[in-house]
Amino acid sequence: MALRTLDSLGELAGTRVIVRCDFNVPLQDGVITDDGRVRAALPTLKHLRDQGARVVACSHLGRPDGEPDAKYSLKPVADRLAELLDAPVAFATDTVGPSATEVVAGLRDGDIAVVENLRFNPGETAKDDAERRAFAEQLAELGDVLVSDGFGVVHRKQASVYDLAELVPSAAGFLIEKEVDVLDRLTENPERPYAVVLGGSKVSDKLGVIEHLLPRVDTILVGGGMMFTFLAAQGHKVGKSLLEEDQIDTVKGYIATAQERGIDIVVPVDAVMAAAFAADADHVVAPADALEDTAFGADGLGLDIGPATAELFADAVRTAKTVFWNGPMGVFEMPAFASGTKTVAQALTEVEGLSVVGGGDSAAAVRQLGFSDHAFGHISTGGGASLEFLEGKKLPGLEVLGWQQ
């Protein structure tokens, strides 16, 4: 079955439309530090506004554990949305209480409101089906239809994502439609050569992706903290670098399988080793087979891929026709250890084909390092959701909208 899209909902003028967005943005002292997810919601919200719908936007933010917490309020998001839309955005100080009821009742055609953080209500994330459904029924009283556009949560069976979509007519917004189209292209007949760049801290977070993509790709490039488990699997000593010893045998299996299938798993040839996990720590570049042969000895820890590896990865990326990247190459938040991530990001902007940045830390990295969203084919808004999609897992928030992989 195909994904139900906005067209399936028909004419929406005068209709109360609940839009499940993903406004889970980073906040610092109440200020949004990356508004990428707010901007990603604009095409759907503007379309509904221009149709004359009465829009009720809802989202979670952070993990407030089922009760109100001022530091996770969506008020900064509502304010930023008003700036981006250049129009007033009403804000309800609760989700399904008297404020939400009053704000929604006051909407006119083309108006947009944001209700408070969904996760201030325990029913949103409840494991108990009845509790979750009860909260969804309260949400359903705020609107006539649901437009699901929070891709970052489609892998979660939550009230606003799954149950609400069963209670009222529902369809995917433009963001989810685009995400599914792009990620489907990464799994079904991708243009070759096809390279996947995996980073981040843990191999265990990426096992499903590696296993599912191995038969489909030409090259897998391994960086970030997970590279040290691969280096250990090759027999190298890695000092105090991040290492998942219980995954070494699994990694050896992947390397063997890749060799049998003629797939290139490219592991770093050098790394930036540091004396400590600190922005101003002493650091040197060391070959992959001599990571402990520095002044730091066995106490050194790797915080970035080395320059030779960065160029090796960049060459592989630039010559590919399809590239998916998930996970930074090093501790990009610290300038001294951001070079590998920046080099790989730059190479992605030069791909003559489809380049996809897989959300989460990768999306944060490219923005922090000064790259424009438009420099890439697509920046996913869902790190975990995009990974689970590429693992071939069933995503409840998509299935309830008619999607079947």
VENJO-V772851 format. One line per field, one symbol per residue. psi: psi as a letter, one per 20 degrees, with the letter a starting at -180 (. if undefined). burial: 1 if it has 24 or more other ideal C-beta (glycine too) atoms within 12 Angstrom, else 0. Layout:
psi = ???
burial = ???
This chain:
psi = qqpprhhiibpjpipoopoornkmqpqoljppiokghghhigggggggghijqopnpqrrobmjkjqpohijqjghggghghghilqqoqppjrgjahggggghhiprpiqpqprrphjiphhgjphpgggghghhhghhiirhrpoojnhijijpnrgiggghihhqpqrqahghgggggghhhiholqpqqoppopbagphhhjghggghigiirhpppoaahihhhghhhjjqqjcjqppnhijghgghggggggghjkpoooqqirqopqhrnqhjqqqrpqqhjlhjkaiiciiqppjqqrhggghgggghghiqhppppopriamhhohikigggggggghhijpmboppplachgghghghjjqqhiiqgpoqiofhghghgiijqpohighijipp.
burial = 001111001001001111111111111000010111111111111011101011111111100101010001111111111101100011111111001110110010011111111111101111000001101101111111111111111111111111111111111111111111111111100100111111111010111111111101111111111111111111011111111100110110011001000011111111111100100010111111001101010001111111101111110111011111111111110101111111111111101011111111111111111010100111111111111111101011111111100
